[in-house]
């Protein structure tokens, strides 16, 4: 079965750029989406189809995907960006989530 | 706007069947434009996809849960449901229902989630 790997924890200084990675075998050939989940809330998609932002998601959120790594980039990090982030792909009609990354804004 | 709402018992005894229903408003479960999914999250852990169902009743399940999971859809009530048999403590989790567009690869609407505890 297909597996995705994410770092458990990423820290970023307020106003700086955070980078969260999602590793998988040839993930660049798949559509990747990213979810933000704050405590006690349901996940919210922030990036879909590698690079697309849903309406209402700030331009500070961007995504890329190539080779064996997909990346979520959060520019000018704010305190409100502190959350868990999950990557997700489809594999043979099934859904695969990464293990999640906790983003801490210092 | 689209809303999904999970409902069902918050406590299930070990070995019994966990049953949840998702009521959808603002969209039709009988539309071929969507797939309807269940996803769960054990306390303090990550997301685990359980399965999805199409308006036709066609289903796809997580292979790790396939032997215990049944999804169904009730177009007359605009609902879809989850049954997970032989529940154990490992099934204790927040259960979410979610919608995916048929021609895309992400879940665009989620329910608020409901905590189900498996305990005697």
Boltz contact constraints between the chains, C-beta under 6 A:
constraints:
  - contact:
      token1: [A, 31]
      token2: [B, 105]
      max_distance: 6.0
  - contact:
      token1: [A, 33]
      token2: [B, 106]
      max_distance: 6.0
  - contact:
      token1: [A, 42]
      token2: [B, 96]
      max_distance: 6.0
  - contact:
      token1: [A, 42]
      token2: [B, 110]
      max_distance: 6.0
  - contact:
      token1: [A, 42]
      token2: [B, 112]
      max_distance: 6.0
  - contact:
      token1: [A, 42]
      token2: [B, 113]
      max_distance: 6.0
  - contact:
      token1: [A, 45]
      token2: [B, 106]
      max_distance: 6.0
  - contact:
      token1: [A, 48]
      token2: [B, 106]
      max_distance: 6.0
  - contact:
      token1: [A, 86]
      token2: [B, 47]
      max_distance: 6.0
  - contact:
      token1: [A, 90]
      token2: [B, 105]
      max_distance: 6.0
  - contact:
      token1: [A, 93]
      token2: [B, 60]
      max_distance: 6.0
  - contact:
      token1: [A, 95]
      token2: [B, 49]
      max_distance: 6.0
  - contact:
      token1: [A, 97]
      token2: [B, 47]
      max_distance: 6.0
  - contact:
      token1: [A, 99]
      token2: [B, 46]
      max_distance: 6.0
  - contact:
      token1: [A, 100]
      token2: [B, 46]
      max_distance: 6.0
